[in-house]
Amino acid sequence: MIKKLSRRKFLQSTGLASGSLMLGVQFSPALAQSDEPFNFKPDVFVSMDESGQVTIISHRSEMGQGIRSTLPLLVADELEADWNRVTVKQALGDVKYGSQNTDGSRSVRKNYQKLKEAGAIMRTMLQQAAAQVWSVDASHVTIKNHQAKYQNQVMDFKDLVKVASKLSVPERSTLRLKTEAEQRYVGQPDMANIDGHEIVTGKAMYGFDVDIEDMKVAVIARPPVVFGKVKSYDAVDTIKVPGVLKVIEMPTLKPPAGFNMLGGLAVVAENTWAAIQGREKLKIEWDHGTNASYSTQDHEAVFIKALENPKEVVRNRGDIAAAKESATKTITAEYHVAGLAHATMEPPAATARVTQIDGKQVVEVWACTQTPQTAQNNVMGVMNIPKENAADVKINVTLLGGGFGRKSKPDYVAEAAYLANETNMAVKVLWTREDEIRHGYYHSPSYQKLTGTLDEKNRVSSWYHAMVNHPIGATFDPAAKTAGSTDLGQADMMFDVPNIKIALGETDTFMRIGWVRSVTNINNVFAASSFVDELAHVAGQDSKDFLLELIGKDRTEDFAADGFKYSNYGEPAEQYPAETSRLKNVIKLAAEKANWTTDLPDGTGMGIAAWRSFLSYIAVVVKVSTDGNKVKIEGVHMAVDAGKILNPDRVKSQMEGSAIFGASLAFYGEITAKNGIIEQGNFNDYQMSRINQIPDIHTHIVKSDAIPTGVGEPGLPPFAPALCNAIFAANGQRHRRLPLKYLNLI
């Protein structure tokens, strides 16, 4: 007999509940929001019931970064709520919340003001309600820790909620927001992770854990090459597998790829085991299409050719040619960074159910998605549901076992909706690890060429940086030839150099390219920060001192002066200026905390790198020891200036995660294709760094009153160059290609 046993139930039963193995069916409740009998809701983000219990809506997706534990703090603090009487509820996908796109390290900066105001609105109304009850001026009423106070009189929020619900909602312009000194939660250390207990006790709900009544499971045999299709197939042996119900041919993917389904054959079964076994028995002849001409290794020659005379110049200052003529030294270096997969701990998963209500199709989805509104739009497209009926598509957001940008591309959600509609069943689509590695959206391999010149005083007189990769834009427009992300670690360099030229090469694209944590900052900052270290060595100067001198005097970087249209991560430069003083400050702080020195034993070295990305300033110092081809990371120090910090513990965890992620990419991260087919498939050939390979990671946070900025992504870019600079300092070996396959991380 085959019974359903989820991995979560297995953990609960064997690891925590008892010493025995229990088999059974796990049913999980839907995460949809329910209407309370009485609900005081002056703002979409906060409500209160008759008991005084506060419900705060988390409209961003929790994927380990702690956003469900951070954003609600803003509301609760301004409201002066007792945190023990706060419930955080995950939002459905709905435009009323504004953007729900949880990527780009923008959840805090995009919601900081409006969430504070949401809490202040309810606090103000409760204050006014108390004043009405006591017949006093509202300014004489104090609100603190779920209570209103006037002289010796005290009323709990529960005693005021009905009075407050009848008042007019105040204009946001009239609100008084709390000062930093008045805050009780925001910025405080040791704030609890609201999902932590359920995660470690096996109760947390991830996309893989969803189990609704009469649900079936599907896995899909997708074309090995993007835009390939099924030529013919034989499913006789598949149907014979106990538990297999149907084999369904998926729509063929046509350009542009976008967030559309990849096509192939879906095996729908009673359980995961049957679905996977059935898929293995499919006999499929594939038409691989024109992308079968692509091989990563062969295409490297195309990359190199593209930078012989790159056509697009995005930033230009001074006269590079004249600087070369007058230079005392000219240094050129080439850098290669391999393609990367997201490799999230939890692969993509989505469950869908389609019902007919009053003659309309109603779709309910449960998914580990970073973008519930995009998922909603994707489902509407698959089901031909008009925009005005968006409310008929409900996207329930589960916890995400990692995201890194993969789960902001809801192709897997579309697959679940399509199969639920085709089968008239509730269907959960699961991606295996092999599916996730072989059919993802990849960070493109890249090639970069840098040239710098030094004058007679060993100062950098010119800086040239050219880059080519498969652009993300090609996923949405097949005609795209050049990367549109030069402001992610390339043209946004903040160096005080009189002559600058930033250029892009052209190439075709043969895979689905998508953003991975920190996007092209990964390869661009690796090249730029490694090259700074190379220039320092040629100049005979200390790497840290040389970097500070290269950044130059305190100023606000004016990219427009060089003809560069800098996006500034979508924010106005007036509010989020690029300030060299803040970049230099984190460099000094990281170096100080790491006890920066070049006087180290043979085989030991320190490396440093720093960059402004996602509006934050991060510097990293890595210390390594080497023995032949063996490398040991001895210590990591990271200095962070991300403006006003809401949750220090989450900042530290994000920096630690960035360093671990960075070590994995630096030593192991490589996705390659041969004849259009991805060659890697699991953690045996796409490895991760292990716990014994990572030392203590020290995070040093700059106290700042500046507007909050991002922390999820900016810690990653400086890590790899700091590591490679440290290896050079230790043994004199310069590494310009990632991953470091020829080295052994111990």
Buried (B, 14 or more C-beta within 10 A) or exposed (E): EEEBBBEBBBBBBBEEEEEEEEEEEBEBEEBEBEEBEEBBBBBBBBBBBBEBBBBBBBBBBBBBBBBBBBBBBBBBBBBBBBBEBBEBBBBBBBEEBBBBBBBBBBBBBBBBBBBBBBBBBBBBBBBBBBBBBBEBEBEEBBBEEBBBBBEEEEBBBBBBBEBBBEBEEBEBEEBEBBEEEEBBBBBBEEBEBBBEEEBEEBBBBBBBBBBBEEBBBBBBBBBBBBBBBBEEBEBEBBEEBEBBBBBBBBBBBEBBBBBBBBBBBBBBBBBBBBBBBBBEBBEBEBBBBEBBBBBBEEBEEBBBEBBEEBEBBBBBBBBBEEBBEEBEBBBEBBBBBBBBBBBBBBBBBBBBBBEEEEEEBBBBBBBBBBBBBBBBBBBBBBBEBEEEEBEBBBBBBBBBBBBBBBBBBBBBBBBBBBBBBBBEBBBBBBBBBEBBBBBBBBBBBBBBBBBBBBBEEBBBBBBBBBBBBBBBBBBBBBEBBBBBBBBBBBBBBBBBBBBBBBBBBBBBBBBBBBBBBBBBBBBBBBBBBBBBBBBBBBBEBBBBEBBBBBBBEEBEBEBEEBEBEBBBBEBEBEEBBBBBEBBBBBBBBBBEBBEBEEEBEEBBBBBBBBBBBBBBBBBBBBBBBBEEEEBBBBBBBBBBBBBBBBBBBBBBBBBBBBBBBBBBBBBBBBBBBEEBBBBBBBEEEBBBBEEEBBBEBBBBBBEBEBBBBBBBBBBBBBBBBBBBBBBBBBBEEBBBBBBBEEBBBE
